[in-house]
Amino acid sequence: MTALGYTFIAWSVITAGFIAVMVYKGYLSMHETDQLFLNDHASHNAEEEHDEVVSRDKKLEPVWKAFAGACAVSTLALAGVYVISNI
């Protein structure tokens, strides 16, 4: 297999991981609500659920940023290997 093939496989795996993380982030964001909790007793359960979703989203932020950077670098690498192999 050529360098272009290996680079394409690496790019595909990284891009699939990035897409999976973004789908999960979208799923989490779908359950996030924009509410103002004024009464402590009435909506305590909803407030806990909201805080849990927000904390998961904040934990996921470095992961999706890493995948986004890796996807960009691998895209540039794939383009570079393609150009070099066709010269």
Beta strands, then each sheet from edge to edge (+ up, - down):
end
